[in-house]
């Protein structure tokens, strides 16, 4: 679930960024119809960030 206050903050920031580039926010909503769902997608998941450990056989060290 998306935190409603977080989604509204994101939406306002997006409006500001879009306004700086002179694109109407309505045009953005045509491309991204459900802007409220974006913050959930943009938050990185902990599992996806963890680096893979290289498997080293102890006898191959020498």
C-alpha positions, 0 to 999 in steps of 0.5 A, a space after each residue: 500500500 502507498 502512504 497517501 501523504 507520501 503519494 500527495 507529496 510526490 505528486 506535488 513534486 512531480 507537478 513542480 518538475 513538470 511545470 519547470 519544463 513547461 509541460 502541462 500536468 494533464 499531459 503527464 497524466 495521459 502518459 502515466 495515468 495512475 501517478 499516485 501509485 508511482 512512489 511504491 514503484 520508486 522505493 527500492 526494495 531491500 532484497 533487490 539492492 543486496 549484492 551477490 556474494 561470490 562463491 569461492 571454494 576454499 581449496 581454490 585459494 592456494 
